[in-house]
């Protein structure tokens, strides 16, 4: 078992429908296993993503932050599946997950 991470952007909103998710409830992250970029900003081959369900999806900002403009790094989603045919990692929006958790109380 090993810790892995990768960095990428979400798919454009108009692709969400093609992927089969709604932008109001999900995040569709661009993912090409053989061409992912690690936290060190180096390109690498990511391990098979099966079993990574439940991993947090973090919102990261660019390197242009200044002491006057600090942005928090926050969890925005929870990964739920890999859609190889769509080059996507799908995550549930954290707001949706919190609604379900609060409803279960």
C-alpha positions in Angstrom: 0.0 0.0 0.0 1.3 3.4 -0.9 0.2 7.0 -1.0 -0.4 8.5 -4.5 -1.8 11.7 -5.7 -2.2 13.4 -9.1 -3.1 16.9 -10.2 -5.5 17.9 -13.0 -8.5 20.1 -13.9 -12.1 19.1 -14.2 -13.6 18.4 -17.5 -15.5 21.3 -19.2 -19.1 21.6 -17.9 -20.5 20.7 -21.4 -18.7 17.3 -21.2 -20.4 16.3 -17.9 -23.6 15.3 -19.7 -21.6 13.1 -22.1 -19.8 11.5 -19.1 -23.2 10.9 -17.4 -23.0 13.1 -14.4 -24.4 16.5 -13.4 -22.1 19.4 -12.4 -24.5 20.2 -9.5 -23.7 17.0 -7.8 -20.4 15.6 -9.2 -16.9 16.5 -10.2 -15.5 14.9 -13.4 -11.7 15.2 -13.3 -9.6 14.7 -16.4 -7.5 11.5 -15.9 -5.1 9.7 -18.2 -3.4 7.1 -16.2 -0.2 6.9 -18.3 0.1 10.7 -18.4 -0.8 12.0 -14.9 1.2 14.6 -13.0 2.1 14.0 -9.4 2.2 16.4 -6.5 5.9 17.1 -7.4 4.7 18.4 -10.8 6.5 15.6 -12.7 4.7 13.4 -15.2 4.3 9.8 -14.2 2.2 6.7 -14.7 -0.4 6.5 -12.0 -1.2 3.0 -10.5 -4.5 1.3 -11.4 -7.2 3.5 -9.7 -9.4 0.7 -8.7 -10.0 0.7 -5.0 -9.4 4.5 -4.6 -13.1 5.2 -3.9 -13.4 7.4 -0.9 -10.3 9.4 -1.5 -10.6 13.2 -1.0 -10.5 15.6 -3.9 -8.7 18.8 -3.0 -9.1 22.2 -4.6 -5.6 23.6 -5.2 -4.8 27.1 -6.3 -2.0 28.3 -8.6 1.4 29.5 -7.3 0.4 33.2 -7.6 -0.9 33.5 -4.0 0.4 36.4 -2.0 0.3 37.0 1.8 -2.6 39.4 1.1 -4.5 36.8 -1.0 -4.1 33.5 0.9 -6.6 30.8 -0.2 -7.5 27.8 1.9 -6.9 24.3 0.4 -10.2 22.5 0.9 -11.8 19.1 0.2 -14.4 19.6 -2.6 -15.3 16.0 -3.3 -15.0 12.3 -2.6 -13.8 10.1 -5.4 -16.3 7.3 -6.3 -15.2 5.8 -9.6 -12.8 5.7 -12.6 -14.4 6.0 -16.1 -11.6 4.8 -18.3 -13.6 5.2 -21.5 -14.2 8.9 -20.7 -10.7 9.7 -19.2 -12.3 10.7 -16.0 -12.2 10.2 -12.3 -15.7 10.9 -10.9 -16.2 12.4 -7.5 -19.3 13.3 -5.5 -19.4 17.0 -4.6 -18.6 17.4 -0.9 -21.9 19.3 -0.4 -23.9 16.3 -1.6 -21.9 14.0 0.7 -22.6 16.3 3.7 -26.3 16.5 2.9 -26.4 12.6 3.0 -24.4 12.5 6.2 -26.6 15.0 8.0 -29.8 13.2 6.7 -28.6 10.0 8.3 -28.3 11.5 11.8 
